[in-house]
Amino acid sequence: MLPTVLKGIRDTGWASGEGELMEGTSTIATAFDTVLRPLAVSIPVPTARFSPTRSLFRDCLLQCRDKILSDIGLQALQQR
């Protein structure tokens, strides 16, 4: 089960969870390698706002990742 979940995260470049650590809070995140070290960006959101707009948060998160990589001179290494 876990290997399948991790492969899905690698394939999409992001992961999300709803209420796993704190009830009523959802998170969407991405991680990526840079020349200096691995970095991660996450967006915590109240679950009531997250569920209906998950794709918007995902798109914004991946744009943020791509902008960071572009600003430090690297291409986006992960596919959407």
C-alpha positions as CSV (number, residue, x, y, z in Angstrom):
1,M,0.0,0.0,0.0
2,L,2.6,2.6,1.0
3,P,4.8,2.0,-2.1
4,T,1.7,2.6,-4.3
5,V,0.9,5.8,-2.4
6,L,4.5,7.1,-2.7
7,K,4.6,6.3,-6.4
8,G,1.5,8.3,-6.9
9,I,3.0,11.3,-5.0
10,R,6.2,11.0,-7.2
11,D,4.1,10.8,-10.4
12,T,2.0,13.9,-9.6
13,G,4.6,15.9,-7.7
14,W,2.2,16.7,-4.8
15,A,0.4,15.1,-1.9
16,S,-2.6,16.2,0.3
17,G,-4.2,15.1,3.5
18,E,-7.5,16.0,5.2
19,G,-7.6,16.1,9.0
20,E,-4.7,13.7,9.4
21,L,-2.8,15.8,12.0
22,M,-5.5,18.3,13.1
23,E,-9.2,17.9,12.8
24,G,-10.7,20.5,10.4
25,T,-7.3,21.3,8.7
26,S,-6.2,20.0,5.3
27,T,-2.8,20.4,3.7
28,I,-1.4,20.1,0.2
29,A,2.3,20.0,-0.3
30,T,5.1,19.5,-2.8
31,A,8.8,18.7,-2.3
32,F,11.6,19.2,-4.7
33,D,15.4,19.0,-4.9
34,T,17.6,22.1,-5.4
35,V,21.3,22.4,-5.8
36,L,21.6,23.3,-2.1
37,R,19.1,20.9,-0.5
38,P,15.6,19.4,-0.8
39,L,12.9,21.9,-0.1
40,A,9.1,21.6,0.5
41,V,6.2,24.0,0.3
42,S,2.9,23.3,2.0
43,I,-0.4,25.1,2.2
44,P,-2.5,24.4,5.3
45,V,-6.2,25.2,4.7
46,P,-9.5,24.8,6.7
47,T,-11.0,21.6,5.3
48,A,-14.3,23.4,4.5
49,R,-12.4,25.6,2.1
50,F,-10.0,23.0,0.8
51,S,-12.3,20.3,-0.5
52,P,-14.3,22.3,-3.0
53,T,-11.2,24.1,-4.4
54,R,-8.5,21.4,-4.2
55,S,-7.5,21.8,-7.8
56,L,-7.0,25.6,-7.4
57,F,-4.7,25.0,-4.4
58,R,-2.8,22.3,-6.3
59,D,-2.3,24.6,-9.3
60,C,-1.1,27.5,-7.2
61,L,1.2,25.2,-5.2
62,L,2.8,23.8,-8.4
63,Q,3.2,27.3,-9.9
64,C,5.0,28.3,-6.7
65,R,7.3,25.3,-6.9
66,D,8.0,26.1,-10.6
67,K,8.7,29.8,-9.8
68,I,11.2,28.9,-7.0
69,L,13.0,26.5,-9.3
70,S,13.1,29.0,-12.1
71,D,14.3,31.8,-9.8
72,I,17.3,29.6,-8.7
73,G,18.0,28.6,-12.3
74,L,16.6,25.1,-12.3
75,Q,13.8,23.7,-14.5
76,A,10.8,22.1,-12.9
77,L,12.0,18.6,-12.3
78,Q,8.6,17.0,-11.7
79,Q,5.7,16.5,-14.0
80,R,2.2,17.7,-13.2
